[in-house]
Amino acid sequence: MNLSREAMLALERHFVGALSAPARTWLEPVPASQLAFAGSAVRARDGGCAVDFGTVDSPGRDAHLVRVLNRGSHPVDVYIGDCPRWLTVHWRGAEGEALPVGAGTAGEALELVAVHDAEKRFDGCIRLLVNDGGTPRIEELPVRMNARRAYPIAHLDFNGSPIPRPFDLGNGVRPYRLAVANSSSVPLVVRFADLPPWLAFEVGGQRRDGPMAGPFFERRAPFTVHLWARAAGHHEGAVRIETNDPRPQYRAIALQLSATVDAPAVPLQPEKRDASSITTVRKSLPAPTPPIPIEKPPQPRAVITRVEVICAVAVLLLIVFVLIVRGVT
């Protein structure tokens, strides 16, 4: 590509002018963090520090001490600002949220306490307000924790009640519903035992009738059980439930049930069933009898046919012919 002298001068003026113009974006050095942190849970992260509780068993209470060091040449006042909701932060052995931290000392101790009852990952950040000779600034300390269930957490719905209560099934028209759920990654195993003789146990489309002494069903949650009263009369009894939840109220449960089922009435005459009934009553057929002859009613006289008319006419003509012959002779 060939450019003229004027074009070359224009390009030169353009680039020289662009280099001599003031920059629109520039970088300024950020002051290094004046605070340093030390402790068993402190980990290096992205050029700074973070507090990592690690993986803890939930529910529980976990605490860590973090030393706050002042790398400056003079003391500063450090205030505790914002912190995550799941975390409690305070100066150990001191009252209030502000504490002077001397330069070059072993540092003051921050106590971090996490009380948790959930299986999840926790993340957050602690903001510390630093007053350095009247110049305030904010320094952040990230904190994280991974909580998991150490044992199964059972959630049982006793026919709409959170706790087992004595329940009357009435006439047995509706079942008793027991729903079992687990809010933990640890398997929850539920075992049923001692089914009374008047109860029917139904789960997942499968049904078992009592009596059944001892353990008769075991499954991992979640699932739903229906209990039916199936025998006539007044009944009372209990179904025993055992789980591997370590809490005493869920370890062994006795579900008290009762029912008053009316006996079905016995009809005096056989019921009439329509064509859609599944079961029909068949009666034996009577023995065959010989057929009885049936007299036919007398048939009406048929109409005179054409042949009879012709015959009558012929006879009449014959008589006339004879008479004529006799008269001639």
C-alpha positions in Angstrom: 0.0 0.0 0.0 1.5 3.4 -1.0 0.6 6.4 1.1 1.2 10.0 0.2 3.3 12.4 2.3 0.2 14.1 3.5 -1.3 10.8 4.7 1.9 9.9 6.5 1.9 13.2 8.3 -1.8 12.8 9.3 -1.1 9.4 10.8 1.9 10.8 12.7 -0.1 13.6 14.1 -2.9 11.2 15.1 -0.7 8.7 17.1 1.6 11.4 18.6 -1.5 13.2 19.8 -3.0 10.0 21.3 0.1 9.3 23.2 0.4 12.8 24.6 -3.3 12.9 25.8 -4.0 12.2 29.5 -4.9 8.5 30.2 -8.5 7.8 30.9 -7.7 4.7 33.1 -4.9 4.4 35.6 -3.9 2.1 38.4 -3.3 3.0 42.0 -1.6 0.8 44.5 -3.9 -0.6 47.2 -2.5 -0.5 50.7 -1.6 -3.9 52.0 -3.7 -5.4 54.8 -2.4 -4.2 58.1 -4.1 -7.1 60.0 -2.9 -10.7 59.9 -4.7 -13.7 61.2 -3.5 -16.9 62.7 -5.1 -20.0 64.1 -5.7 -23.7 63.5 -8.6 -23.0 61.1 -6.9 -20.2 59.2 -6.1 -21.1 55.6 -4.4 -19.1 52.8 -6.8 -18.0 50.1 -6.3 -15.7 47.1 -3.3 -13.9 48.6 -5.1 -13.5 51.9 -6.5 -15.6 54.7 -9.8 -17.4 55.3 -11.3 -19.4 58.2 -12.3 -22.9 57.3 -14.3 -24.9 59.8 -14.0 -27.9 57.5 -16.7 -30.6 57.4 -18.6 -30.9 60.7 -21.3 -33.1 62.0 -24.7 -31.5 62.3 -26.6 -30.7 64.4 -23.8 -29.4 66.7 -21.8 -26.5 67.9 -18.3 -25.7 66.6 -15.9 -23.0 67.8 -12.5 -21.7 66.7 -10.1 -19.1 68.0 -8.5 -16.7 65.5 -5.5 -14.4 66.5 -5.6 -10.9 65.1 -2.1 -9.5 64.5 -1.2 -5.9 63.8 1.6 -5.6 61.2 1.8 -1.8 61.5 4.1 0.4 63.5 1.4 1.7 65.9 -1.7 0.4 67.6 -5.1 0.4 65.9 -8.6 0.0 67.2 -10.5 -2.9 65.6 -14.3 -3.1 65.7 -16.4 -6.2 64.8 -18.7 -5.2 62.0 -21.0 -7.5 60.0 -20.8 -11.2 60.2 -22.9 -14.1 58.8 -26.2 -15.0 60.6 -25.0 -18.5 61.3 -21.9 -17.3 63.1 -21.3 -15.5 66.4 -18.1 -13.5 66.7 -16.8 -11.8 69.8 -13.5 -10.8 71.4 -12.4 -13.4 73.9 -12.0 -12.1 77.4 -13.2 -8.6 76.5 -16.5 -6.7 76.5 -17.8 -4.7 73.6 -17.1 -4.8 69.9 -13.9 -2.7 69.8 -10.5 -3.6 71.0 -7.1 -2.0 70.6 -4.6 -4.2 68.9 -0.9 -3.3 69.6 1.8 -3.3 67.0 4.1 -6.3 67.0 2.2 -8.1 69.8 0.9 -11.7 69.8 -2.5 -10.3 69.0 -6.0 -10.5 70.4 -8.2 -13.6 70.1 -11.5 -13.6 68.2 -13.8 -16.4 69.1 -16.0 -17.8 66.3 -19.0 -20.0 67.3 -21.3 -21.7 64.8 -24.4 -23.5 66.0 -26.0 -25.4 63.2 -28.8 -27.8 62.5 -28.8 -28.2 58.8 -27.1 -30.3 56.2 -25.6 -27.6 53.8 -22.5 -25.5 53.0 -22.1 -22.3 54.9 -20.2 -19.3 53.5 -19.8 -15.7 54.6 -17.5 -12.9 55.5 -16.5 -11.1 58.7 -16.0 -7.4 58.3 -13.6 -5.7 60.7 -13.5 -1.9 61.0 -10.0 -0.6 61.6 -9.4 2.8 63.0 -5.8 3.7 62.2 -5.1 7.1 63.8 -8.4 8.5 62.7 -8.3 6.9 59.2 -11.0 4.2 59.0 -10.9 1.3 56.7 -12.6 -2.1 56.3 -10.8 -5.5 56.3 -12.6 -8.7 55.5 -12.1 -12.2 56.8 -13.9 -14.9 54.7 -15.3 -17.9 56.6 -16.8 -21.2 55.4 -18.1 -24.5 56.8 -19.6 -27.7 55.4 -22.1 -29.4 57.7 -23.5 -32.9 57.2 -25.8 -35.0 59.2 -24.0 -37.4 61.5 -27.1 -39.6 61.9 -30.6 -39.8 60.3 -33.1 -37.2 61.2 -36.6 -38.8 61.2 -39.7 -36.8 60.4 -42.9 -38.7 61.1 -46.4 -37.6 60.3 -48.8 -39.5 62.6 -52.0 -39.0 60.6 -51.6 -35.2 60.7 -49.9 -35.1 64.2 -46.1 -34.6 64.7 -46.2 -36.9 67.8 -47.9 -40.3 68.3 -51.2 -40.0 70.0 -53.9 -42.7 70.7 -56.2 -42.8 67.7 -59.6 -44.3 67.1 -60.2 -45.7 63.6 -63.9 -45.7 64.2 -65.8 -48.0 61.9 -62.7 -48.7 59.8 -63.9 -46.7 56.7 -60.8 -44.6 56.6 -57.2 -45.8 57.3 -54.6 -44.4 59.7 -51.9 -42.7 57.6 -48.2 -42.7 58.8 -45.7 -40.9 56.6 -42.0 -41.3 57.3 -39.3 -38.9 55.9 -35.6 -38.3 56.4 -33.8 -34.9 56.3 -30.3 -36.5 56.4 -28.1 -38.1 53.9 -27.6 -41.0 56.4 -30.2 -43.7 55.7 -33.1 -43.9 58.1 -34.3 -47.5 58.6 -37.7 -48.1 60.2 -38.9 -51.4 61.5 -42.5 -52.4 62.4 -43.5 -55.2 64.8 -46.5 -56.8 66.6 -49.4 -56.2 64.2 -52.7 -56.9 66.0 -55.1 -59.5 64.5 -57.8 -56.9 63.7 -55.4 -54.6 61.7 -54.3 -54.6 58.1 -50.9 -53.1 57.2 -50.6 -51.6 53.7 -47.6 -50.0 52.0 -46.7 -49.5 48.4 -49.7 -51.4 47.2 -48.9 -54.5 49.3 -51.1 -55.6 52.2 -50.5 -57.8 55.2 -53.1 -58.9 57.7 -52.6 -59.5 61.4 -51.8 -61.1 63.6 -48.0 -60.9 63.2 -45.9 -61.2 66.3 -42.4 -59.7 66.3 -40.8 -57.7 63.4 -42.7 -58.1 60.1 -41.7 -55.1 58.0 -38.5 -53.0 57.5 -37.7 -50.3 55.0 -35.7 -47.1 54.4 -37.4 -43.8 54.4 -39.3 -42.2 52.7 -42.5 -44.2 52.6 -46.1 -44.1 53.7 -48.1 -46.7 55.6 -51.9 -47.2 55.9 -53.4 -49.1 58.7 -57.0 -50.5 58.3 -59.4 -51.9 60.9 -60.8 -55.0 59.2 -62.5 -57.2 61.9 -65.9 -56.6 63.3 -66.2 -55.6 67.0 -64.4 -53.3 69.4 -60.6 -53.6 69.4 -57.6 -51.9 71.0 -53.9 -52.6 70.4 -50.5 -51.1 69.6 -48.0 -51.3 66.8 -44.4 -51.0 67.7 -42.1 -48.8 65.6 -38.3 -48.8 65.8 -35.8 -46.5 64.0 -32.1 -45.9 63.9 -32.6 -42.2 64.8 -30.5 -41.8 68.0 -33.0 -39.4 69.6 -34.9 -41.2 72.4 -38.4 -40.0 71.2 -37.8 -41.6 67.8 -35.9 -44.7 68.8 -38.9 -46.7 70.0 -42.5 -45.7 69.5 -45.7 -47.5 70.5 -48.6 -46.5 68.3 -51.9 -47.0 70.3 -54.9 -47.6 68.0 -58.5 -48.6 68.6 -61.6 -49.3 66.4 -65.3 -50.3 66.6 -66.3 -52.0 63.5 -70.0 -53.0 63.0 -70.7 -56.5 61.8 -72.3 -56.6 58.4 -76.0 -57.5 58.4 -77.0 -60.9 57.1 -79.9 -60.6 54.5 -82.9 -62.9 54.9 -83.3 -63.2 51.1 -80.6 -63.5 48.5 -79.7 -60.2 47.1 -80.5 -59.3 43.6 -77.4 -58.5 41.7 -77.3 -56.6 38.5 -75.4 -57.6 35.4 -72.3 -55.7 36.4 -71.8 -57.8 39.6 -68.7 -59.9 39.7 -70.3 -62.8 41.7 -73.5 -64.3 40.6 -75.8 -67.0 42.1 -76.5 -69.9 39.7 -79.5 -72.1 40.2 -79.9 -75.7 38.9 -82.2 -76.1 35.9 -85.3 -78.3 36.2 -85.5 -81.7 34.5 -86.7 -81.6 30.9 -90.4 -82.6 30.4 -92.0 -84.2 27.2 -93.6 -81.7 24.9 -97.5 -81.3 25.1 -99.2 -81.4 21.7 -101.1 -78.3 21.0 -104.4 -78.5 18.9 -104.4 -76.2 16.0 -107.5 -74.0 15.7 -109.7 -74.8 12.7 -108.6 -73.0 9.6 -111.1 -70.8 7.8 -112.6 -72.1 4.5 -110.4 -71.3 1.6 -111.7 -69.1 -1.1 -113.2 -71.0 -4.2 -110.5 -71.5 -6.6 -110.6 -70.8 -10.4 -110.6 -74.6 -11.2 -113.9 -75.2 -9.3 -115.5 -72.3 -11.2 -114.5 -73.8 -14.5 -115.9 -77.3 -13.5 -119.2 -75.8 -12.5 -119.6 -73.9 -15.7 -118.8 -77.1 -17.7 -121.5 -79.1 -15.9 -124.0 -76.4 -16.5 -123.3 -76.3 -20.2 -123.5 -80.1 -20.4 -127.1 -80.1 -18.8 -128.2 -77.4 -21.3 -126.8 -79.5 -24.2 -128.8 -82.5 -23.1 -132.0 -80.6 -22.8 -131.6 -79.2 -26.3 -131.0 -82.7 -27.8 -134.1 -84.1 -26.2 -136.2 -81.3 -27.5 -135.1 -81.9 -31.1 -135.8 -85.6 -31.0 
